[in-house]
């Protein structure tokens, strides 16, 4: 979860980072998604055992760029947020299972209920 928060929301407020963590955990609790955080954030479409670029649930995971932590301070914060979400049950957005950056409008967004915008992300259930 730390990795997902770091790569997806490190530029967001704490509230925005918690919201991304909430999406991952909400998916774990849903029967429609894998049952661990690692499997949720690494979920994507594969072909012959390889991830298809830009076909992941969490876009950072298969965007073609390596997952290199370049900002240690931001990663420590993302890790603290992940602990808060996982162990302290910090919640800022209930029921959200999907989100996207405000700069895009994915086709799937029309099929879900808009919950709220937090920072540069829009959350849906």
N, C-alpha and C positions, 0 to 999 in steps of 0.2 A: 504494500500500500504506500509506503514511503516513496518508492520509485514513481508510482503513478501520480501521487500528489506533486512531487518535484517536477516531473516532466510535463504534466498537464496544467499545473496551477501555481507554480512557484512565484509568479508575478502578481498573484492575487492576494487579497487580504486573508487574514486567518479564517474569517467566515467563509470566504470562497474556497479555501483549501479544505476546510472541514466538509463543505458541501460535496466536493469531489470525492473525498473519503466516504461520505455517506452514500454516494451512488455505488461505489464498489461494494460496500457492506450490504446495501439494499439488494444488490444483485445476488450476493451470496445467500441471502435469506429467501430469494425467489426460486421457485421450481423451474423457471425458464432459463436459468443460468447455472454455471458450475457452482460447486459448493465450497470453494475456498477462494480467498482473496487473490492468491497467486494465479489460480486458474481463470478467475474473472478478468484480471487485468492483462493476462496474456492470451485471452481468447481471440481467435480470428479465423479467417478462412485459409485453409491450406490446400496445396496442390502437390502431390507426390512428396508429402512430408515437409514441405517448406511453406512458410507464411507468404501469402500474396500481399504485395505492397499495397498499403492504404486500405486493407480489408480487415482491420482489427477493431475491436470494441473500444479500446483506448488507443487513439491514433499514434501516440508516440512509439508504440511497440513495433509497428511495422511501417514506419514512414521512410525507411531507407537510411536513416541516420543512426550511428551507434549511440547507445545509451551511456554516455560519459558524464559523470557528475563533475561539473566545472565550478560550481559555487557551493563550497563546503558549508557555509553558513546557512544557505537556503535549504540544503539537504538535511541539516540538523533540525531546522524548523519543520520541514516536511515530515521528518521522522517523529518529532514531538506531536505534531498534529495527528499522525497515524496512530500513535499510542493513545492519544485522547479519544479518537474515534473508536478504536478497538476495545480499549479497556475501561474507559470512563464513559463510554456511550455518548460522546458529544454529538449533538444533532442540531443542524440548522435547517435542514430540508428533509422532511419525512417523505417517504414513498418514492422519491425520485430514482429512476433506474436508467435514465438517459440524460445527456447534456451535450451541448456543442458550444463552440466559440461564437460570439456574436457576429464575427466576420463571415460566417457561412450560414447557409440555410439548407441542411440536408433534407433529402426527399422524405426520409422517415419521420421528420418532425411533425408533419401534418397528421400522422397516425397516433400521436400521443397527446396527452393533456398537458398544456403548459402550466407549470407550477409557479416559477418565478425566475427573474434574472438576478444574478449575483455577480457583481464585477463584470468581467467579460465573458461570462458563461450563462447560458439559458438552460434551465432544468425542466424535465418532463417526467410524467409517470405514465 
